Amino acid sequence: MSVAIYYVQVTLEQLQLIKEQPALVWGIESDARFANASMLNMDERWHAISWLVSEKKRAEQNEYSAAMRVAAEEDRTGKQTRKDGEEFKKKVIKEMQKMGNKPVDIKKLPTDSLLAGIEGRGKQAPGLPDIEIGYGLVHILVPGEVKATADAFALVKESAIKAQFNRNTLEKYQVGGISWKAEPDSVLERNLLPSYRAISQFYQNAAKQQHYVLVFYQ
């Protein structure tokens, strides 16, 4: 089952309305109280967009795919080790090296503004309401964070995204759970780049209007 990400940009007053009635979020585009608010649905494409633009996301996925390989091999041989134990971690590091990757301490890698904006990561600013929609609590970005994300998107060159795109590599690291080898190369121009442009423009518009952005999974 694929998991979609939704992005909603609103004023502080509109945010308070959603706090009181979270279900209002699904009708903002036809509700007069939500003038200038908007919603963007990224469906399962967000996985690949994050991977293409964020070094930390790629490092996380490298480690994850190595861990999945180790776990599969342990299942095959019946020689399981604790997934949080040192022996398993050593196996993951060895597998990463076999896959051509240098192990890094992911916890020490900062969450960049792009990753924070795409996936709703990071600590939420104090004083914001707890709102539950979809799979858990909504992550809310305040206008300053929205601007930082918009500025980060503005610095990304599409040529860099194109250079990063490789179906075999996406398949190797199990990005988004999609069978990338079954996709044509045109998936970049047909699907991924339009999705990237949509979320970039969404944040540019939200920053221009000094809106809050809500990020949640459904």
Buried (B, 14 or more C-beta within 10 A) or exposed (E): EEBBBBBBBBBEEBBEBBBEEBEBBBEBEEBEEBEEBBBBEBEBBBBBBBBBBBBBBBBBBBBBBBBBBBBEEBEEEEEEBEEEEEEBBEBBBEBBEEEEBEBBEEEEBEBBBBBBBBBBBBEBEEEBBEBEBBEEBBBBBBBEBBBBBBEBBEEBEEEEBEEBBEBEEBBBBBBBEBEBEEBEEEBBEEEBBEBBEBBBEBBBBBBEBEBBBBBBBE
